[in-house]
Amino acid sequence: MSVADRIRDGDGTLAAVAGVAAVVLALLFAVSPFTVGLPGELSVFVEVGVLFGLYVILVLGLDLQYGHTGLVNFGHVVFFAVGAYTAAILAAQDSFAGTSLGYPWPLALVAGVLVAAVVGAVVGATSLRLRDDFLAIATLATAEIFHTVTVNFSGTFGGSTGIFGVPQPVAAVAGDFGKTMLATLVLFLGLAALTYAIVTRLTTAPYGRVLRAIRADELVTRSVGKSTFRYKMQAFVYGAALAGFAGGLFALYNGAVAPSFFTIQVTVTVWIGMLLGGASNHRAVIGGLAVIMGLRLFSRFANDLAPVTSGEFASLRLIVVGMILVLVIRYRPAGIWGDAEELGVDS
Amino acid sequence: MGLVQNVVFGLVQGSYIAIAAIGFTMIYGIVNMINFAYGEYLTIGAFVGVLAAGVLPLPVAALVAMVGAGAASIALAKLFFTPINETGPVPMLLTSIGLGLVLRNVIRLGAGRSARYYDTESATYEFAGVPEVPVGSVDLLGNFFVTSRMLVVVGCAVAVFAILHALLTRTDVGIAMRAMSDSEDLARVRGIDTQMIRNSVWVLAGVLAGLAGVLLGIQTNVSVTTGFSQILQILAAAILGGAGSPYGAIAGSYVIGLVVALSTAFLPADMTGLSSAVAFLVLVVVLLVKPSGIAGEEVREA
């Protein structure tokens, strides 16, 4: 559970304070002379925790698009991937596959956010006027195109090998493995809390009310004089930029990017987390994400006990994940903590 | 390889996409959902066919596959889609994505990762002596060949188009399908049993998917991704043709088939993997310029 979970739904001030505190703490810890040995059994928890921080940023962006504005973006992974690849190409040094330009990493991170936002704007311009389910198809197709492009243009994107040699700032400062992982965990959870604070600020403002009005009835919203296309475009681009930020962080944490990190699996995980928790409620979607990622963590241990190969186990896990998606939509369309009336669904 | 050869490939690919795209677009028009699990119906058909072909002659095995896929389609619809028919297109699309994930992995567990092949004999007809008209690196005519398998695929497609046309214009069920596709409420007022029509569309779509799966399996091989690898092209063809319109889907399928085949010819050799991306690019451009497709109704929200 992240810091954000224990905070009551307010204006996000507490989350902002906690986020800043966590980020400062993580940086201080990274530069401090203390060292920690991370026991092997614990490292898997820390790894999943780091990933959880990134996915929280992803799910908050998606919730802004779907939960608040009603935009069915089923290619969220593409913005995550664009951010990661942009940051990696700009910052990597001497990668043996693909392009590596060797610019400083802060620049690369900012560029990752910007390029993801631009891609979001282009996709939005082409498909935000379409019916909901067609937007889903257009975004899904975009993700598929980008995946094919990264695999095929090996001169730029490194093909299926991907790009290596991306600088890892936290590791460079902290030194040993255990300390790096702990500092990264606290840093990413802090950044996730900050994202939560910013998104909450946005959606509790009158601006957020317009977004929810668009989701409820776009025609009515337009008839009271709101430029609904502009609002939809903004929400879409904000979500894309947040995913790009998470992607940039991922590249700088992992030190490498490859097409296999950015499959439809990412989109599905984030969507299930959001629907399971309850769309349009920031705390609920984070809770749902925690449940689904907890299941993933649990399944890693369960695999050791179950008498099947890891390939078969992966298939079993995906069957369970797919069934959860189907069952949630059928029996709890508002999610575990969601408000059915607010979402306008029967439950 | 000449352009003529690529056009032949494009027509063959367009043919099996068309058979599947008709089923896909009819589900869209009448059940009002984008069925993302539809690729798995093709896989089911291909597997049933390859198992049946072990003991039966191939044409009979293809019929068994069509019946099997039709039965699977109606059973899955009863279990997953009919209960949430009233919730709107987005929950149904999400359900189909979840269902596709489940089906794909169930098939992978049951069948393993290795590919299976239909044991068929194929005659090849060479057309040599066609003059070459090179323009740059591309040859505008050139020698080409046609195999008997290709002729079977195209022949099946033409037969399906003829039967479908007869079904939609001459039978009560077909006319009711067209009526429901236009307006479900008016169709119900006129006394059409809408749920029965929906069920028949599910069966029809499954049968078509089964046939497309078998043809695809004969052309390539049968594995867990046989159908899934085609779903985006089927989707692109259906939307290109105007979602909900079977005739548009046929036209859209041949456009997609030809675009994919020709882009393979024109792209540099190390980038042929991009040809499927080209199909989606066509889709995105169509959504941008004319979202209603070649023959369809308006899909813009605003």
Interface residues (C-beta under 8 A of the other chain):
Chain A: V72 F74 T126 S127 R129 L130 R131 D132 D133 F134 A136 I137 A138 L140 A141 T142 E144 I145 T148 V149 V151 N152 F153 E218 R222 T228 F229 V268 W271 L275 G311 E312 S315 L316 L318 I319 V321 G322 M323 I324 L325 V326 I329 R330 P333 V345 D346
Chain B: M33 I34 F80 P83 I84 T87 P89 V90 P91 L93 L94 T95 I97 G98 L99 G100 L101 V102 R104 N105 V106 R108 L109 R113 L232 L235 A236 I239 D270 M271 G273 L274 S276 A277 F280 L281 L283 V284 L287 L288 P291 V299 R300 E301 A302
